[in-house]
Amino acid sequence: MRNSVTSVNQRGLQARHESRILIRVGLAMAALTAALSTSAASPPALPPDQEAAARLLTIGGEGFQIRETDHYTLAYDTPYEALRPLIGRLEGTYDAIWRFCEASDLEVKPPGSRLEVLLFARYEDFSEYLAGIGLRAGSVAGAYDPRTNVSAFCHVESSPGLAQITGQMEQVQKRLKRLNGQRSGSPARQRREHLQQHLSKLRLQRDALTKKFNRLVIQHEAAHQMLFNIGVHVRGADNPLWLTEGMACQFEVPQAGSTRPMRRINHLRLADFRDALGASPDVKSISEEVYEEALASRRLVPLVDLITDDELFTGQERDVVFRYAQAWALVYYLHHRNREEFVTYLRRLGTRKPGEHVARQREIEEFESAFGKPDEAFQRRWITYMLELRFDRREAGR
């Protein structure tokens, strides 16, 4: 469904990257809420909505509490320690998008009330909630659905990837405890050292997956919710998926602290984009043979298909990973190379009406009127630009 927006993690990106464990522990939470610029005003606080709070408590059920922030109403049944980082991510993403819109002179309006969020302690309850609104959970750890206008997340420790690692850590800790009760000696000491090394690796995995959860789930879905509620995208309208997903991908990396909106590179997406090309993440150019093979294998799709075919964002895990990377790369390119035209394009799409169908040809014409023909020459300029970007292996987890 075109307007049922969920995290790319739902369809495999989380599983794809869970095997990469050598990622630095995440950036400080303070970076998310730091002021961007003294010249830009902070986003105004939103009025509370008692009906929304009551509705969220009804959805959550027994054990749920309400927490209000300047811009969110959150219902949760986790310990408050689990809620705090979620609040930081939500408010940081809200602030970054608000400042992006101000700096871009996008005429947007604050939501009428605080945005609604659910945080489930148990993945099973989260999955049941999604099923109730017509979404399949799978490996999903978070989702925003424009139809309900609610974002929902499960506690990171109960998410499918992390729960397995947590279980393994508990088993290792039990074995270490048993060894500590035995006589000291060379064999026992070697076993303890081996288990401690294994435990350290599992902790690295856990920290890496937590970082990915925070960025690729929370910040991605928070960006969707914000962009749909301030008028950049229109709830119920035909919003091209390459744009909605590509915009959300920009804010998977913290954009706070920058005086230039959407300046930071999403190195994980950049790595996936170069994977789609069949190129090493470090290369600055590719041969004609490599380019043609990427197109022939459908790792890379022609630009005109990317901007018109929403079905490209469903299907096999590998393909979905590459489409999200291409969506991120196209939005990044247009914003940096054609900033004024990109803002004009966003304004035009922001006037679409709920329920209005937009045909393929109109999508092409609106893109072309803003940026020129989405032809082979355009695609090659875009790819050349993306290949020339500086790539940070540590940020990408490579």
Protein Blocks (a to p, Z undefined) as FASTA:
>chain_A
ZZlccdfklnommmmmmmpmbbcddddfklmmpcfbfkbccdddddddfklmmmmmmmno
ghiacdddfkbccddfbdfklmmmmmmmmmmmmmmmmmmmmmnopacdddfbdcdddddf
blklmmmmmmmnopafklafbdcdfklopacdddfklgmklmmmmmmmmmmmmmmmmmmm
pccdfklmmmmmmmmmmmmmmmmmmmmmmmmmmmmmmmmmmmmmmmmmnomacghiacdf
klmmmmmmmmmpcfehiabghkbccfklmmmmmmmnopafkbcbdcfklmmmmmmnomac
cfklmmmmmklmgcjfklmmmmmmmmmmmmmmmmmmmmmlmmmmmmmmmmpcehiacdfk
lmmmmmmmmnopadfklmmmmmmmmmmpccdfklnoZZ
